[in-house]
Amino acid sequence: MTNIQHQIEIVENTLVQEILHEKEESFEADEETDSIATEAEEELTGLIEKKKTTLEEEKSKVTTKIETLTTKTTDLESTIESTTKTITETKGKIDTITSTTTSLIE
């Protein structure tokens, strides 16, 4: 083996070692990237679930308020209807009394 061939082999071996080292570093970087991506995905999923729960709780509260207001509105409508009936009946009685009084006076 000549000196030049020996030097070529040394350079080739050095290049092979550097390529293997770069591949290993690249693989480690990919693993780290995957790990970071997984952590980020888990964190985002947790935040989304938390927000979803908060929104569901708020929806439940609003639904309860709407149901309460609907019940109160129904109660008010019944009260108004009952009061209107009482006023009409009272007006009828007053009209009858007025008519009777007028008849007695004449």
PEHU-V852137 format. One record per run of one state. SS is the DSSP state (2 for helix, 1 for strand, 0 for the rest). FROM is the first residue (numbers start at 1). TO is the last residue. If there is no record, write none. Layout:
ss,from,to
SS,FROM,TO
SS,FROM,TO
This chain:
ss,from,to
0,1,2
2,3,105
0,106,106
